[in-house]
């Protein structure tokens, strides 16, 4: 029994994701630019290759969608690798609504895909991620505000 449990744990640990998120984008140019900027925000702030966005298929499917459930601007879908019942949850899809809020929303959703939950402040605050507070007025609200992703946030990334 104990040997079986150890074997199962070894199998599950080998299912854990490694390397950067492989995000395949399907949508218009504006959304693609926002996705690249969101990935760059994580990669530069954390000093690691965490998120790779490209056009076409990827391990994570990224698509624009109007009218996302729960009055949200974005949503990340997870599955488990073995019959969707056993093992670590892995991100498989991210949906977002295009518009001025795409950059903070995608940055927030990439945070979920990197293993982060909601927080009381920063980019993982569910309210700030969809508001102008997440954007830098010094750049005409085209980049994230300073401090949205911090070194402490980077330490919490589990991918």
C-alpha positions as CSV (number, residue, x, y, z in Angstrom):
1,X,0.0,0.0,0.0
2,X,2.7,2.5,1.0
3,X,4.8,1.6,-2.1
4,X,1.7,2.2,-4.3
5,X,1.2,5.6,-2.7
6,X,4.8,6.6,-3.3
7,X,4.5,5.5,-6.9
8,X,1.4,7.5,-7.3
9,X,3.0,10.6,-5.8
10,X,6.0,10.2,-8.2
11,X,3.7,10.0,-11.2
12,X,1.8,13.1,-10.0
13,X,5.0,15.1,-9.5
14,X,6.1,14.2,-13.0
15,X,2.8,15.7,-14.3
16,X,3.6,19.1,-12.7
17,X,4.1,21.8,-15.3
18,X,7.5,23.1,-16.0
19,X,9.0,25.7,-18.3
20,X,7.1,28.9,-19.4
21,X,3.4,28.9,-20.1
22,X,2.9,28.1,-23.8
23,X,0.0,30.5,-24.7
24,X,-1.5,30.2,-28.2
25,X,-3.4,33.3,-29.1
26,X,-6.4,33.4,-31.4
27,X,-7.8,36.9,-32.1
28,X,-7.2,40.4,-33.4
29,X,-4.0,42.4,-33.4
30,X,-4.9,44.7,-30.4
31,X,-5.6,41.7,-28.2
32,X,-2.3,40.0,-29.3
33,X,-0.3,43.2,-28.4
34,X,-2.0,43.3,-25.0
35,X,-1.2,39.6,-24.5
36,X,2.5,40.1,-25.4
37,X,2.7,43.1,-23.1
38,X,1.1,41.1,-20.2
39,X,3.6,38.3,-20.8
40,X,6.5,40.8,-20.9
41,X,5.3,42.3,-17.6
42,X,5.6,38.9,-15.9
43,X,8.9,38.0,-17.6
44,X,10.7,41.3,-17.0
45,X,9.5,41.9,-13.4
46,X,10.3,38.3,-12.3
47,X,13.5,38.1,-14.3
48,X,12.5,34.7,-15.8
49,X,10.9,33.3,-18.9
50,X,7.4,32.6,-17.4
51,X,5.0,33.3,-20.2
52,X,5.4,32.7,-23.9
53,X,2.7,34.1,-26.2
54,X,2.4,33.3,-29.9
55,X,-0.2,33.1,-32.5
56,X,-1.8,29.7,-33.2
57,X,-2.2,26.7,-30.9
58,X,-0.5,26.3,-27.5
59,X,-0.8,24.4,-24.3
60,X,-3.1,27.2,-23.1
61,X,-5.7,28.5,-25.6
62,X,-6.1,32.3,-25.4
63,X,-9.2,33.8,-27.0
64,X,-11.2,37.0,-26.9
65,X,-14.9,36.5,-26.0
66,X,-17.7,39.0,-25.4
67,X,-20.0,38.4,-22.4
68,X,-17.8,36.3,-20.1
69,X,-19.6,34.7,-17.2
70,X,-19.9,36.2,-13.7
71,X,-19.6,39.8,-15.0
72,X,-15.9,39.3,-15.3
73,X,-13.5,40.7,-18.0
74,X,-11.4,37.5,-18.0
75,X,-11.5,33.8,-16.9
76,X,-8.9,31.0,-16.7
77,X,-10.0,27.4,-17.0
78,X,-8.1,24.6,-15.4
79,X,-8.1,20.8,-15.7
80,X,-6.3,17.9,-14.0
81,X,-4.0,15.8,-16.2
82,X,-5.3,12.4,-15.3
83,X,-9.0,12.0,-16.2
84,X,-9.5,15.6,-14.9
85,X,-9.5,14.1,-11.4
86,X,-6.0,13.5,-10.2
87,X,-2.8,15.6,-10.2
88,X,-2.1,19.3,-10.1
89,X,-4.6,21.6,-11.9
90,X,-3.2,22.9,-15.1
91,X,-4.4,25.9,-17.1
92,X,-5.9,25.0,-20.4
93,X,-7.8,28.2,-21.6
94,X,-7.9,31.9,-20.9
95,X,-10.8,34.0,-22.1
96,X,-10.9,37.8,-22.0
97,X,-12.9,40.7,-23.3
98,X,-11.0,43.1,-25.5
99,X,-10.8,46.8,-24.8
100,X,-8.8,49.2,-22.7
101,X,-8.8,46.7,-19.8
102,X,-7.2,43.9,-21.8
103,X,-3.7,44.5,-20.5
104,X,-4.5,44.3,-16.7
105,X,-7.0,41.5,-17.2
106,X,-4.6,39.4,-19.2
107,X,-1.8,40.1,-16.7
108,X,-4.1,39.0,-13.9
109,X,-5.2,35.9,-15.8
110,X,-1.6,34.9,-16.6
111,X,-1.0,35.2,-12.8
112,X,-3.7,32.6,-12.2
113,X,-2.1,30.3,-14.9
114,X,1.2,30.8,-13.0
115,X,-0.4,29.4,-9.9
116,X,-1.5,32.6,-8.1
117,X,-4.8,33.2,-6.3
118,X,-6.5,36.5,-5.6
119,X,-4.8,39.0,-3.4
120,X,-5.8,42.2,-1.6
121,X,-3.5,44.4,-3.7
122,X,-1.5,44.4,-6.9
123,X,-2.4,42.7,-10.2
124,X,-4.0,39.7,-8.4
125,X,-6.6,42.0,-6.7
126,X,-9.7,41.0,-8.7
127,X,-11.0,44.6,-8.6
128,X,-7.8,46.5,-9.5
129,X,-7.2,44.2,-12.5
130,X,-10.2,45.4,-14.3
131,X,-9.8,49.1,-13.4
132,X,-7.7,52.1,-14.4
133,X,-5.8,51.8,-11.1
134,X,-3.8,49.0,-12.7
135,X,-2.6,51.3,-15.5
136,X,0.1,54.0,-15.5
137,X,-1.3,57.5,-16.2
138,X,2.3,58.6,-17.0
139,X,2.1,56.4,-20.2
140,X,-1.4,57.4,-21.2
141,X,-2.7,54.3,-19.5
142,X,-0.9,52.0,-22.0
143,X,1.3,50.1,-19.5
144,X,0.8,48.6,-16.1
145,X,1.2,50.9,-13.1
146,X,4.4,50.5,-11.2
147,X,4.2,47.9,-8.4
148,X,1.3,45.9,-10.0
149,X,3.7,42.9,-10.0
150,X,6.3,42.9,-7.2
151,X,9.2,40.8,-6.3
152,X,7.0,39.3,-3.6
153,X,4.4,38.3,-6.2
154,X,7.2,36.7,-8.3
155,X,8.2,34.5,-5.3
156,X,4.7,33.1,-5.1
157,X,4.7,31.9,-8.7
158,X,4.4,28.1,-8.7
159,X,5.1,27.3,-12.3
